[in-house]
Amino acid sequence: MNRGMRPADDLTGAAWRKASRSNTVGNQCVEVALLRQGVAVRDSKDPEGPKLMFTMSEWDAFVDGVKGGEFDLS
């Protein structure tokens, strides 16, 4: 597992969200849940499958990287 990522704890009752531009037919995206201890991420195709947990500082660094063009999203 990569540094900074760890399996998420029990997320029963978490409010999962996906991008507003997500394809509602294919259900091919990630979903996030904002929590007190950070951000959880899961695959929308497998909502009962594995989830990852990130601290807020890790999530903020990821978002800043995406906004700054650090990741190739093609």
mmCIF file of the N, C-alpha and C atoms, coordinates in Angstrom:
data_MODEL
# 
_entry.id   MODEL 
# 
loop_
_atom_site.group_PDB 
_atom_site.id 
_atom_site.type_symbol 
_atom_site.label_atom_id 
_atom_site.label_alt_id 
_atom_site.label_comp_id 
_atom_site.label_asym_id 
_atom_site.label_entity_id 
_atom_site.label_seq_id 
_atom_site.pdbx_PDB_ins_code 
_atom_site.Cartn_x 
_atom_site.Cartn_y 
_atom_site.Cartn_z 
_atom_site.occupancy 
_atom_site.B_iso_or_equiv 
_atom_site.pdbx_formal_charge 
_atom_site.auth_seq_id 
_atom_site.auth_comp_id 
_atom_site.auth_asym_id 
_atom_site.auth_atom_id 
_atom_site.pdbx_PDB_model_num 
ATOM 1   N N  . MET A 1 1  ? 0.855   -1.178 0.000   1.00 0.00 ? 1  MET A N  1 
ATOM 2   C CA . MET A 1 1  ? 0.000   0.000  0.000   1.00 0.00 ? 1  MET A CA 1 
ATOM 3   C C  . MET A 1 1  ? 0.898   1.237  0.000   1.00 0.00 ? 1  MET A C  1 
ATOM 4   N N  . ASN A 1 2  ? 0.515   2.246  -0.735  1.00 0.00 ? 2  ASN A N  1 
ATOM 5   C CA . ASN A 1 2  ? 1.304   3.475  -0.807  1.00 0.00 ? 2  ASN A CA 1 
ATOM 6   C C  . ASN A 1 2  ? 1.319   4.214  0.517   1.00 0.00 ? 2  ASN A C  1 
ATOM 7   N N  . ARG A 1 3  ? 2.390   4.952  0.757   1.00 0.00 ? 3  ARG A N  1 
ATOM 8   C CA . ARG A 1 3  ? 2.470   5.774  1.956   1.00 0.00 ? 3  ARG A CA 1 
ATOM 9   C C  . ARG A 1 3  ? 1.342   6.792  1.936   1.00 0.00 ? 3  ARG A C  1 
ATOM 10  N N  . GLY A 1 4  ? 0.710   6.993  3.075   1.00 0.00 ? 4  GLY A N  1 
ATOM 11  C CA . GLY A 1 4  ? -0.361  7.967  3.155   1.00 0.00 ? 4  GLY A CA 1 
ATOM 12  C C  . GLY A 1 4  ? -1.742  7.385  2.938   1.00 0.00 ? 4  GLY A C  1 
ATOM 13  N N  . MET A 1 5  ? -1.825  6.170  2.415   1.00 0.00 ? 5  MET A N  1 
ATOM 14  C CA . MET A 1 5  ? -3.127  5.548  2.221   1.00 0.00 ? 5  MET A CA 1 
ATOM 15  C C  . MET A 1 5  ? -3.259  4.394  3.203   1.00 0.00 ? 5  MET A C  1 
ATOM 16  N N  . ARG A 1 6  ? -4.431  4.226  3.748   1.00 0.00 ? 6  ARG A N  1 
ATOM 17  C CA . ARG A 1 6  ? -4.685  3.098  4.627   1.00 0.00 ? 6  ARG A CA 1 
ATOM 18  C C  . ARG A 1 6  ? -6.132  2.678  4.435   1.00 0.00 ? 6  ARG A C  1 
ATOM 19  N N  . PRO A 1 7  ? -6.436  1.400  4.714   1.00 0.00 ? 7  PRO A N  1 
ATOM 20  C CA . PRO A 1 7  ? -7.836  0.989  4.590   1.00 0.00 ? 7  PRO A CA 1 
ATOM 21  C C  . PRO A 1 7  ? -8.715  1.829  5.511   1.00 0.00 ? 7  PRO A C  1 
ATOM 22  N N  . ALA A 1 8  ? -9.898  2.139  5.052   1.00 0.00 ? 8  ALA A N  1 
ATOM 23  C CA . ALA A 1 8  ? -10.809 2.963  5.843   1.00 0.00 ? 8  ALA A CA 1 
ATOM 24  C C  . ALA A 1 8  ? -11.436 2.155  6.966   1.00 0.00 ? 8  ALA A C  1 
ATOM 25  N N  . ASP A 1 9  ? -11.739 2.828  8.055   1.00 0.00 ? 9  ASP A N  1 
ATOM 26  C CA . ASP A 1 9  ? -12.446 2.219  9.170   1.00 0.00 ? 9  ASP A CA 1 
ATOM 27  C C  . ASP A 1 9  ? -13.913 2.024  8.793   1.00 0.00 ? 9  ASP A C  1 
ATOM 28  N N  . ASP A 1 10 ? -14.721 1.600  9.751   1.00 0.00 ? 10 ASP A N  1 
ATOM 29  C CA . ASP A 1 10 ? -16.149 1.422  9.524   1.00 0.00 ? 10 ASP A CA 1 
ATOM 30  C C  . ASP A 1 10 ? -16.759 2.739  9.049   1.00 0.00 ? 10 ASP A C  1 
ATOM 31  N N  . LEU A 1 11 ? -17.381 2.710  7.889   1.00 0.00 ? 11 LEU A N  1 
ATOM 32  C CA . LEU A 1 11 ? -17.940 3.932  7.295   1.00 0.00 ? 11 LEU A CA 1 
ATOM 33  C C  . LEU A 1 11 ? -19.460 3.853  7.175   1.00 0.00 ? 11 LEU A C  1 
ATOM 34  N N  . THR A 1 12 ? -20.078 3.047  8.038   1.00 0.00 ? 12 THR A N  1 
ATOM 35  C CA . THR A 1 12 ? -21.531 2.951  8.045   1.00 0.00 ? 12 THR A CA 1 
ATOM 36  C C  . THR A 1 12 ? -22.127 4.338  8.266   1.00 0.00 ? 12 THR A C  1 
ATOM 37  N N  . GLY A 1 13 ? -23.036 4.720  7.414   1.00 0.00 ? 13 GLY A N  1 
ATOM 38  C CA . GLY A 1 13 ? -23.695 6.016  7.543   1.00 0.00 ? 13 GLY A CA 1 
ATOM 39  C C  . GLY A 1 13 ? -22.952 7.170  6.890   1.00 0.00 ? 13 GLY A C  1 
ATOM 40  N N  . ALA A 1 14 ? -21.823 6.899  6.255   1.00 0.00 ? 14 ALA A N  1 
ATOM 41  C CA . ALA A 1 14 ? -21.082 7.969  5.574   1.00 0.00 ? 14 ALA A CA 1 
ATOM 42  C C  . ALA A 1 14 ? -21.905 8.491  4.394   1.00 0.00 ? 14 ALA A C  1 
ATOM 43  N N  . ALA A 1 15 ? -21.839 9.790  4.156   1.00 0.00 ? 15 ALA A N  1 
ATOM 44  C CA . ALA A 1 15 ? -22.545 10.412 3.028   1.00 0.00 ? 15 ALA A CA 1 
ATOM 45  C C  . ALA A 1 15 ? -21.602 10.460 1.835   1.00 0.00 ? 15 ALA A C  1 
ATOM 46  N N  . TRP A 1 16 ? -21.778 9.533  0.904   1.00 0.00 ? 16 TRP A N  1 
ATOM 47  C CA . TRP A 1 16 ? -20.911 9.434  -0.263  1.00 0.00 ? 16 TRP A CA 1 
ATOM 48  C C  . TRP A 1 16 ? -21.382 10.377 -1.357  1.00 0.00 ? 16 TRP A C  1 
ATOM 49  N N  . ARG A 1 17 ? -20.406 11.030 -2.040  1.00 0.00 ? 17 ARG A N  1 
ATOM 50  C CA . ARG A 1 17 ? -20.698 11.945 -3.146  1.00 0.00 ? 17 ARG A CA 1 
ATOM 51  C C  . ARG A 1 17 ? -19.811 11.607 -4.323  1.00 0.00 ? 17 ARG A C  1 
ATOM 52  N N  . LYS A 1 18 ? -20.323 11.880 -5.518  1.00 0.00 ? 18 LYS A N  1 
ATOM 53  C CA . LYS A 1 18 ? -19.481 11.766 -6.704  1.00 0.00 ? 18 LYS A CA 1 
ATOM 54  C C  . LYS A 1 18 ? -19.625 13.033 -7.523  1.00 0.00 ? 18 LYS A C  1 
ATOM 55  N N  . ALA A 1 19 ? -18.761 13.203 -8.484  1.00 0.00 ? 19 ALA A N  1 
ATOM 56  C CA . ALA A 1 19 ? -18.736 14.422 -9.277  1.00 0.00 ? 19 ALA A CA 1 
ATOM 57  C C  . ALA A 1 19 ? -20.067 14.644 -9.980  1.00 0.00 ? 19 ALA A C  1 
ATOM 58  N N  . SER A 1 20 ? -20.475 15.895 -10.078 1.00 0.00 ? 20 SER A N  1 
ATOM 59  C CA . SER A 1 20 ? -21.731 16.220 -10.751 1.00 0.00 ? 20 SER A CA 1 
ATOM 60  C C  . SER A 1 20 ? -21.677 15.886 -12.240 1.00 0.00 ? 20 SER A C  1 
ATOM 61  N N  . ARG A 1 21 ? -20.492 15.810 -12.802 1.00 0.00 ? 21 ARG A N  1 
ATOM 62  C CA . ARG A 1 21 ? -20.347 15.467 -14.223 1.00 0.00 ? 21 ARG A CA 1 
ATOM 63  C C  . ARG A 1 21 ? -20.165 13.970 -14.432 1.00 0.00 ? 21 ARG A C  1 
ATOM 64  N N  . SER A 1 22 ? -20.304 13.205 -13.389 1.00 0.00 ? 22 SER A N  1 
ATOM 65  C CA . SER A 1 22 ? -20.147 11.761 -13.476 1.00 0.00 ? 22 SER A CA 1 
ATOM 66  C C  . SER A 1 22 ? -21.231 11.157 -14.358 1.00 0.00 ? 22 SER A C  1 
ATOM 67  N N  . ASN A 1 23 ? -20.872 10.115 -15.078 1.00 0.00 ? 23 ASN A N  1 
ATOM 68  C CA . ASN A 1 23 ? -21.813 9.405  -15.935 1.00 0.00 ? 23 ASN A CA 1 
ATOM 69  C C  . ASN A 1 23 ? -22.736 8.562  -15.055 1.00 0.00 ? 23 ASN A C  1 
ATOM 70  N N  . THR A 1 24 ? -24.007 8.897  -15.015 1.00 0.00 ? 24 THR A N  1 
ATOM 71  C CA . THR A 1 24 ? -24.944 8.173  -14.158 1.00 0.00 ? 24 THR A CA 1 
ATOM 72  C C  . THR A 1 24 ? -25.302 6.802  -14.716 1.00 0.00 ? 24 THR A C  1 
ATOM 73  N N  . VAL A 1 25 ? -25.034 6.553  -15.997 1.00 0.00 ? 25 VAL A N  1 
ATOM 74  C CA . VAL A 1 25 ? -25.359 5.265  -16.605 1.00 0.00 ? 25 VAL A CA 1 
ATOM 75  C C  . VAL A 1 25 ? -24.264 4.251  -16.325 1.00 0.00 ? 25 VAL A C  1 
ATOM 76  N N  . GLY A 1 26 ? -23.012 4.619  -16.579 1.00 0.00 ? 26 GLY A N  1 
ATOM 77  C CA . GLY A 1 26 ? -21.907 3.689  -16.442 1.00 0.00 ? 26 GLY A CA 1 
ATOM 78  C C  . GLY A 1 26 ? -21.426 3.478  -15.024 1.00 0.00 ? 26 GLY A C  1 
ATOM 79  N N  . ASN A 1 27 ? -21.743 4.414  -14.144 1.00 0.00 ? 27 ASN A N  1 
ATOM 80  C CA . ASN A 1 27 ? -21.341 4.308  -12.740 1.00 0.00 ? 27 ASN A CA 1 
ATOM 81  C C  . ASN A 1 27 ? -19.837 4.058  -12.621 1.00 0.00 ? 27 ASN A C  1 
ATOM 82  N N  . GLN A 1 28 ? -19.046 4.780  -13.419 1.00 0.00 ? 28 GLN A N  1 
ATOM 83  C CA . GLN A 1 28 ? -17.606 4.574  -13.452 1.00 0.00 ? 28 GLN A CA 1 
ATOM 84  C C  . GLN A 1 28 ? -16.882 5.788  -12.900 1.00 0.00 ? 28 GLN A C  1 
ATOM 85  N N  . CYS A 1 29 ? -16.836 5.884  -11.603 1.00 0.00 ? 29 CYS A N  1 
ATOM 86  C CA . CYS A 1 29 ? -16.132 6.990  -10.991 1.00 0.00 ? 29 CYS A CA 1 
ATOM 87  C C  . CYS A 1 29 ? -15.788 6.622  -9.557  1.00 0.00 ? 29 CYS A C  1 
ATOM 88  N N  . VAL A 1 30 ? -15.129 7.513  -8.907  1.00 0.00 ? 30 VAL A N  1 
ATOM 89  C CA . VAL A 1 30 ? -14.879 7.336  -7.479  1.00 0.00 ? 30 VAL A CA 1 
ATOM 90  C C  . VAL A 1 30 ? -15.872 8.196  -6.714  1.00 0.00 ? 30 VAL A C  1 
ATOM 91  N N  . GLU A 1 31 ? -16.132 7.792  -5.496  1.00 0.00 ? 31 GLU A N  1 
ATOM 92  C CA . GLU A 1 31 ? -16.991 8.560  -4.608  1.00 0.00 ? 31 GLU A CA 1 
ATOM 93  C C  . GLU A 1 31 ? -16.186 8.921  -3.377  1.00 0.00 ? 31 GLU A C  1 
ATOM 94  N N  . VAL A 1 32 ? -16.481 10.064 -2.783  1.00 0.00 ? 32 VAL A N  1 
ATOM 95  C CA . VAL A 1 32 ? -15.775 10.499 -1.579  1.00 0.00 ? 32 VAL A CA 1 
ATOM 96  C C  . VAL A 1 32 ? -16.781 10.775 -0.471  1.00 0.00 ? 32 VAL A C  1 
ATOM 97  N N  . ALA A 1 33 ? -16.313 10.592 0.748   1.00 0.00 ? 33 ALA A N  1 
ATOM 98  C CA . ALA A 1 33 ? -17.114 10.918 1.928   1.00 0.00 ? 33 ALA A CA 1 
ATOM 99  C C  . ALA A 1 33 ? -16.238 11.755 2.848   1.00 0.00 ? 33 ALA A C  1 
ATOM 100 N N  . LEU A 1 34 ? -16.712 12.939 3.195   1.00 0.00 ? 34 LEU A N  1 
ATOM 101 C CA . LEU A 1 34 ? -15.989 13.807 4.122   1.00 0.00 ? 34 LEU A CA 1 
ATOM 102 C C  . LEU A 1 34 ? -16.319 13.379 5.543   1.00 0.00 ? 34 LEU A C  1 
ATOM 103 N N  . LEU A 1 35 ? -15.293 13.144 6.335   1.00 0.00 ? 35 LEU A N  1 
ATOM 104 C CA . LEU A 1 35 ? -15.447 12.671 7.707   1.00 0.00 ? 35 LEU A CA 1 
ATOM 105 C C  . LEU A 1 35 ? -14.657 13.557 8.651   1.00 0.00 ? 35 LEU A C  1 
ATOM 106 N N  . ARG A 1 36 ? -14.902 13.415 9.925   1.00 0.00 ? 36 ARG A N  1 
ATOM 107 C CA . ARG A 1 36 ? -14.127 14.205 10.898  1.00 0.00 ? 36 ARG A CA 1 
ATOM 108 C C  . ARG A 1 36 ? -12.640 13.904 10.801  1.00 0.00 ? 36 ARG A C  1 
ATOM 109 N N  . GLN A 1 37 ? -12.300 12.646 10.606  1.00 0.00 ? 37 GLN A N  1 
ATOM 110 C CA . GLN A 1 37 ? -10.890 12.259 10.584  1.00 0.00 ? 37 GLN A CA 1 
ATOM 111 C C  . GLN A 1 37 ? -10.238 12.362 9.209   1.00 0.00 ? 37 GLN A C  1 
ATOM 112 N N  . GLY A 1 38 ? -10.983 12.764 8.184   1.00 0.00 ? 38 GLY A N  1 
ATOM 113 C CA . GLY A 1 38 ? -10.394 12.915 6.863   1.00 0.00 ? 38 GLY A CA 1 
ATOM 114 C C  . GLY A 1 38 ? -11.388 12.655 5.758   1.00 0.00 ? 38 GLY A C  1 
ATOM 115 N N  . VAL A 1 39 ? -10.912 12.040 4.669   1.00 0.00 ? 39 VAL A N  1 
ATOM 116 C CA . VAL A 1 39 ? -11.728 11.774 3.487   1.00 0.00 ? 39 VAL A CA 1 
ATOM 117 C C  . VAL A 1 39 ? -11.595 10.300 3.127   1.00 0.00 ? 39 VAL A C  1 
ATOM 118 N N  . ALA A 1 40 ? -12.722 9.647  2.909   1.00 0.00 ? 40 ALA A N  1 
ATOM 119 C CA . ALA A 1 40 ? -12.736 8.264  2.451   1.00 0.00 ? 40 ALA A CA 1 
ATOM 120 C C  . ALA A 1 40 ? -13.043 8.254  0.960   1.00 0.00 ? 40 ALA A C  1 
ATOM 121 N N  . VAL A 1 41 ? -12.472 7.288  0.243   1.00 0.00 ? 41 VAL A N  1 
ATOM 122 C CA . VAL A 1 41 ? -12.645 7.178  -1.204  1.00 0.00 ? 41 VAL A CA 1 
ATOM 123 C C  . VAL A 1 41 ? -13.010 5.729  -1.534  1.00 0.00 ? 41 VAL A C  1 
ATOM 124 N N  . ARG A 1 42 ? -13.980 5.557  -2.445  1.00 0.00 ? 42 ARG A N  1 
ATOM 125 C CA . ARG A 1 42 ? -14.344 4.208  -2.885  1.00 0.00 ? 42 ARG A CA 1 
ATOM 126 C C  . ARG A 1 42 ? -14.686 4.225  -4.369  1.00 0.00 ? 42 ARG A C  1 
ATOM 127 N N  . ASP A 1 43 ? -14.699 3.052  -4.978  1.00 0.00 ? 43 ASP A N  1 
ATOM 128 C CA . ASP A 1 43 ? -15.065 2.867  -6.384  1.00 0.00 ? 43 ASP A CA 1 
ATOM 129 C C  . ASP A 1 43 ? -16.581 2.759  -6.469  1.00 0.00 ? 43 ASP A C  1 
ATOM 130 N N  . SER A 1 44 ? -17.212 3.587  -7.284  1.00 0.00 ? 44 SER A N  1 
ATOM 131 C CA . SER A 1 44 ? -18.674 3.571  -7.375  1.00 0.00 ? 44 SER A CA 1 
ATOM 132 C C  . SER A 1 44 ? -19.209 2.262  -7.943  1.00 0.00 ? 44 SER A C  1 
ATOM 133 N N  . LYS A 1 45 ? -18.392 1.517  -8.709  1.00 0.00 ? 45 LYS A N  1 
ATOM 134 C CA . LYS A 1 45 ? -18.832 0.239  -9.253  1.00 0.00 ? 45 LYS A CA 1 
ATOM 135 C C  . LYS A 1 45 ? -18.901 -0.836 -8.176  1.00 0.00 ? 45 LYS A C  1 
ATOM 136 N N  . ASP A 1 46 ? -18.208 -0.620 -7.059  1.00 0.00 ? 46 ASP A N  1 
ATOM 137 C CA . ASP A 1 46 ? -18.133 -1.622 -5.991  1.00 0.00 ? 46 ASP A CA 1 
ATOM 138 C C  . ASP A 1 46 ? -18.268 -0.928 -4.633  1.00 0.00 ? 46 ASP A C  1 
ATOM 139 N N  . PRO A 1 47 ? -19.447 -0.378 -4.332  1.00 0.00 ? 47 PRO A N  1 
ATOM 140 C CA . PRO A 1 47 ? -19.598 0.402  -3.104  1.00 0.00 ? 47 PRO A CA 1 
ATOM 141 C C  . PRO A 1 47 ? -19.369 -0.387 -1.824  1.00 0.00 ? 47 PRO A C  1 
ATOM 142 N N  . GLU A 1 48 ? -19.489 -1.703 -1.876  1.00 0.00 ? 48 GLU A N  1 
ATOM 143 C CA . GLU A 1 48 ? -19.226 -2.521 -0.690  1.00 0.00 ? 48 GLU A CA 1 
ATOM 144 C C  . GLU A 1 48 ? -17.781 -2.997 -0.638  1.00 0.00 ? 48 GLU A C  1 
ATOM 145 N N  . GLY A 1 49 ? -17.011 -2.680 -1.667  1.00 0.00 ? 49 GLY A N  1 
ATOM 146 C CA . GLY A 1 49 ? -15.625 -3.120 -1.754  1.00 0.00 ? 49 GLY A CA 1 
ATOM 147 C C  . GLY A 1 49 ? -14.697 -2.276 -0.891  1.00 0.00 ? 49 GLY A C  1 
ATOM 148 N N  . PRO A 1 50 ? -13.402 -2.377 -1.154  1.00 0.00 ? 50 PRO A N  1 
ATOM 149 C CA . PRO A 1 50 ? -12.414 -1.658 -0.342  1.00 0.00 ? 50 PRO A CA 1 
ATOM 150 C C  . PRO A 1 50 ? -12.556 -0.146 -0.455  1.00 0.00 ? 50 PRO A C  1 
ATOM 151 N N  . LYS A 1 51 ? -12.181 0.514  0.607   1.00 0.00 ? 51 LYS A N  1 
ATOM 152 C CA . LYS A 1 51 ? -12.195 1.975  0.671   1.00 0.00 ? 51 LYS A CA 1 
ATOM 153 C C  . LYS A 1 51 ? -10.853 2.440  1.205   1.00 0.00 ? 51 LYS A C  1 
ATOM 154 N N  . LEU A 1 52 ? -10.443 3.611  0.797   1.00 0.00 ? 52 LEU A N  1 
ATOM 155 C CA . LEU A 1 52 ? -9.195  4.194  1.290   1.00 0.00 ? 52 LEU A CA 1 
ATOM 156 C C  . LEU A 1 52 ? -9.523  5.422  2.119   1.00 0.00 ? 52 LEU A C  1 
ATOM 157 N N  . MET A 1 53 ? -8.668  5.707  3.082   1.00 0.00 ? 53 MET A N  1 
ATOM 158 C CA . MET A 1 53 ? -8.853  6.847  3.974   1.00 0.00 ? 53 MET A CA 1 
ATOM 159 C C  . MET A 1 53 ? -7.638  7.756  3.856   1.00 0.00 ? 53 MET A C  1 
ATOM 160 N N  . PHE A 1 54 ? -7.883  9.050  3.733   1.00 0.00 ? 54 PHE A N  1 
ATOM 161 C CA . PHE A 1 54 ? -6.820  10.046 3.647   1.00 0.00 ? 54 PHE A CA 1 
ATOM 162 C C  . PHE A 1 54 ? -7.046  11.104 4.717   1.00 0.00 ? 54 PHE A C  1 
ATOM 163 N N  . THR A 1 55 ? -5.969  11.616 5.286   1.00 0.00 ? 55 THR A N  1 
ATOM 164 C CA . THR A 1 55 ? -6.108  12.741 6.203   1.00 0.00 ? 55 THR A CA 1 
ATOM 165 C C  . THR A 1 55 ? -6.480  13.963 5.382   1.00 0.00 ? 55 THR A C  1 
ATOM 166 N N  . MET A 1 56 ? -6.955  15.004 6.038   1.00 0.00 ? 56 MET A N  1 
ATOM 167 C CA . MET A 1 56 ? -7.315  16.221 5.301   1.00 0.00 ? 56 MET A CA 1 
ATOM 168 C C  . MET A 1 56 ? -6.095  16.822 4.610   1.00 0.00 ? 56 MET A C  1 
ATOM 169 N N  . SER A 1 57 ? -4.931  16.786 5.245   1.00 0.00 ? 57 SER A N  1 
ATOM 170 C CA . SER A 1 57 ? -3.741  17.355 4.606   1.00 0.00 ? 57 SER A CA 1 
ATOM 171 C C  . SER A 1 57 ? -3.344  16.539 3.374   1.00 0.00 ? 57 SER A C  1 
ATOM 172 N N  . GLU A 1 58 ? -3.475  15.220 3.424   1.00 0.00 ? 58 GLU A N  1 
ATOM 173 C CA . GLU A 1 58 ? -3.192  14.392 2.248   1.00 0.00 ? 58 GLU A CA 1 
ATOM 174 C C  . GLU A 1 58 ? -4.183  14.693 1.127   1.00 0.00 ? 58 GLU A C  1 
ATOM 175 N N  . TRP A 1 59 ? -5.460  14.812 1.473   1.00 0.00 ? 59 TRP A N  1 
ATOM 176 C CA . TRP A 1 59 ? -6.496  15.108 0.474   1.00 0.00 ? 59 TRP A CA 1 
ATOM 177 C C  . TRP A 1 59 ? -6.264  16.478 -0.146  1.00 0.00 ? 59 TRP A C  1 
ATOM 178 N N  . ASP A 1 60 ? -5.967  17.477 0.690   1.00 0.00 ? 60 ASP A N  1 
ATOM 179 C CA . ASP A 1 60 ? -5.703  18.825 0.175   1.00 0.00 ? 60 ASP A CA 1 
ATOM 180 C C  . ASP A 1 60 ? -4.514  18.830 -0.781  1.00 0.00 ? 60 ASP A C  1 
ATOM 181 N N  . ALA A 1 61 ? -3.470  18.066 -0.456  1.00 0.00 ? 61 ALA A N  1 
ATOM 182 C CA . ALA A 1 61 ? -2.300  17.982 -1.333  1.00 0.00 ? 61 ALA A CA 1 
ATOM 183 C C  . ALA A 1 61 ? -2.682  17.349 -2.670  1.00 0.00 ? 61 ALA A C  1 
ATOM 184 N N  . PHE A 1 62 ? -3.517  16.315 -2.637  1.00 0.00 ? 62 PHE A N  1 
ATOM 185 C CA . PHE A 1 62 ? -3.985  15.678 -3.871  1.00 0.00 ? 62 PHE A CA 1 
ATOM 186 C C  . PHE A 1 62 ? -4.790  16.661 -4.727  1.00 0.00 ? 62 PHE A C  1 
ATOM 187 N N  . VAL A 1 63 ? -5.745  17.340 -4.115  1.00 0.00 ? 63 VAL A N  1 
ATOM 188 C CA . VAL A 1 63 ? -6.586  18.304 -4.847  1.00 0.00 ? 63 VAL A CA 1 
ATOM 189 C C  . VAL A 1 63 ? -5.730  19.423 -5.429  1.00 0.00 ? 63 VAL A C  1 
ATOM 190 N N  . ASP A 1 64 ? -4.793  19.948 -4.645  1.00 0.00 ? 64 ASP A N  1 
ATOM 191 C CA . ASP A 1 64 ? -3.898  20.991 -5.157  1.00 0.00 ? 64 ASP A CA 1 
ATOM 192 C C  . ASP A 1 64 ? -3.081  20.478 -6.332  1.00 0.00 ? 64 ASP A C  1 
ATOM 193 N N  . GLY A 1 65 ? -2.626  19.216 -6.268  1.00 0.00 ? 65 GLY A N  1 
ATOM 194 C CA . GLY A 1 65 ? -1.869  18.624 -7.369  1.00 0.00 ? 65 GLY A CA 1 
ATOM 195 C C  . GLY A 1 65 ? -2.694  18.506 -8.628  1.00 0.00 ? 65 GLY A C  1 
ATOM 196 N N  . VAL A 1 66 ? -3.947  18.082 -8.487  1.00 0.00 ? 66 VAL A N  1 
ATOM 197 C CA . VAL A 1 66 ? -4.834  17.976 -9.655  1.00 0.00 ? 66 VAL A CA 1 
ATOM 198 C C  . VAL A 1 66 ? -5.067  19.354 -10.254 1.00 0.00 ? 66 VAL A C  1 
ATOM 199 N N  . LYS A 1 67 ? -5.381  20.325 -9.421  1.00 0.00 ? 67 LYS A N  1 
ATOM 200 C CA . LYS A 1 67 ? -5.622  21.687 -9.916  1.00 0.00 ? 67 LYS A CA 1 
ATOM 201 C C  . LYS A 1 67 ? -4.380  22.269 -10.575 1.00 0.00 ? 67 LYS A C  1 
ATOM 202 N N  . GLY A 1 68 ? -3.198  21.903 -10.084 1.00 0.00 ? 68 GLY A N  1 
ATOM 203 C CA . GLY A 1 68 ? -1.947  22.427 -10.621 1.00 0.00 ? 68 GLY A CA 1 
ATOM 204 C C  . GLY A 1 68 ? -1.413  21.652 -11.813 1.00 0.00 ? 68 GLY A C  1 
ATOM 205 N N  . GLY A 1 69 ? -2.147  20.619 -12.262 1.00 0.00 ? 69 GLY A N  1 
ATOM 206 C CA . GLY A 1 69 ? -1.719  19.860 -13.436 1.00 0.00 ? 69 GLY A CA 1 
ATOM 207 C C  . GLY A 1 69 ? -0.673  18.816 -13.145 1.00 0.00 ? 69 GLY A C  1 
ATOM 208 N N  . GLU A 1 70 ? -0.511  18.445 -11.886 1.00 0.00 ? 70 GLU A N  1 
ATOM 209 C CA . GLU A 1 70 ? 0.506   17.451 -11.509 1.00 0.00 ? 70 GLU A CA 1 
ATOM 210 C C  . GLU A 1 70 ? 0.166   16.054 -12.005 1.00 0.00 ? 70 GLU A C  1 
ATOM 211 N N  . PHE A 1 71 ? -1.110  15.761 -12.225 1.00 0.00 ? 71 PHE A N  1 
ATOM 212 C CA . PHE A 1 71 ? -1.553  14.430 -12.628 1.00 0.00 ? 71 PHE A CA 1 
ATOM 213 C C  . PHE A 1 71 ? -2.111  14.476 -14.028 1.00 0.00 ? 71 PHE A C  1 
ATOM 214 N N  . ASP A 1 72 ? -1.816  13.449 -14.822 1.00 0.00 ? 72 ASP A N  1 
ATOM 215 C CA . ASP A 1 72 ? -2.388  13.322 -16.160 1.00 0.00 ? 72 ASP A CA 1 
ATOM 216 C C  . ASP A 1 72 ? -3.711  12.584 -16.006 1.00 0.00 ? 72 ASP A C  1 
ATOM 217 N N  . LEU A 1 73 ? -4.833  13.270 -16.186 1.00 0.00 ? 73 LEU A N  1 
ATOM 218 C CA . LEU A 1 73 ? -6.152  12.684 -15.988 1.00 0.00 ? 73 LEU A CA 1 
ATOM 219 C C  . LEU A 1 73 ? -6.787  12.219 -17.281 1.00 0.00 ? 73 LEU A C  1 
ATOM 220 N N  . SER A 1 74 ? -5.998  12.070 -18.334 1.00 0.00 ? 74 SER A N  1 
ATOM 221 C CA . SER A 1 74 ? -6.576  11.629 -19.618 1.00 0.00 ? 74 SER A CA 1 
ATOM 222 C C  . SER A 1 74 ? -6.762  10.143 -19.667 1.00 0.00 ? 74 SER A C  1 
# 
